[in-house]
Amino acid sequence: MNHIITRQARARAALVAAVSRRIPGPRDRGDVPGWVLITIMTAGLVTALWAIAGPQLGQLFSDAISNVKGP
């Protein structure tokens, strides 16, 4: 009878060990994905460039529109 219980315990331990290797643990969670960082950094760069070059770009657009001649 003890052999049966020991075999069952070993089989159960082996099964738990095999399953725990396949299921990602909590250490795989909580990390910010790369695409989130890229999106935030791109938005920051666009905002900074817009703050610096916004008036010049607006003037450039206004000049281009005013130079358009229609039929």
Secondary structure, DSSP 8 states (H G I E B T S, - for coil): -HHHHHHHHHHHHHHHHHHHHHS--GGGSS---HHHHHHHHHHHHHHHHHHHHHHHHHHHHHHHHHT----
